[in-house]
Amino acid sequence: SDFFISEKQGKFRATTKNIKDMMNNNSTTNCEKKPIIDNDEALRLIDLIQQGDSDAENELAELGSVFIKAVAKHVAKQYVGKGLSDEELIAASRYGMLRASHKFDKSRGFKFASYAVWWMREAILQEIRKKENN
């Protein structure tokens, strides 16, 4: 039941359908569907981040807080018992999203969430490897 990341030829990538499914499952109290992260707002903040605005990093993390937690929760399900607390998982996921924001190239036509999920997952796996080596 891997609804968020699929494995293809040894590399993990977010699938557009799976990202959309996860986004559409996040509804507001009045039952209107709301994306888990607003791509247009994320792109605006990414432009500022890439120009060196550290306040924009905090805004992006706030904007994507539900997304950050969803990725951390999903990856944690795959690696149960690896010794990371919820706080460590969320911190690694946040770090991965911010790293993705510095590397994101919007001219390639991808949604930020689709791009960021790989970096978020990679950051969590690095934390797991660090924990295992200590």
HUNORLIN-V513227 format. One record per backbone hydrogen bond with DSSP energy under -1.0 kcal/mol. NH is the residue of the N-H (numbers start at 1). CO is the residue of the C=O. Records with the same first field share a line. If there is no record, write none. Layout:
BEGIN
NH = CO  CO
END
This chain:
BEGIN
3 = 1
6 = 13
8 = 11
11 = 8
13 = 6
19 = 15
20 = 16
21 = 17
22 = 18
23 = 19
24 = 20
25 = 21
26 = 23
28 = 32
31 = 28
34 = 26
42 = 38
43 = 39
44 = 40
45 = 41
46 = 42
47 = 43
48 = 44
49 = 45
50 = 46
52 = 49
53 = 48
58 = 54
59 = 55
60 = 56
61 = 57
62 = 58
63 = 59
64 = 60
65 = 62
68 = 64
69 = 65
70 = 66
71 = 67
72 = 68
73 = 69
74 = 70
75 = 71
76 = 72
77 = 73
79 = 75
82 = 79
89 = 85
90 = 86
91 = 87
92 = 88
93 = 89
94 = 90
95 = 91
96 = 92
97 = 93
98 = 94
99 = 95
100 = 96
101 = 97
102 = 98
103 = 99
104 = 100
108 = 105
109 = 106
115 = 111
116 = 112
117 = 113
120 = 116
121 = 117
122 = 118
123 = 119
124 = 120
125 = 121
126 = 122
127 = 123
128 = 124
129 = 125
130 = 126
131 = 127
132 = 128
133 = 129
END
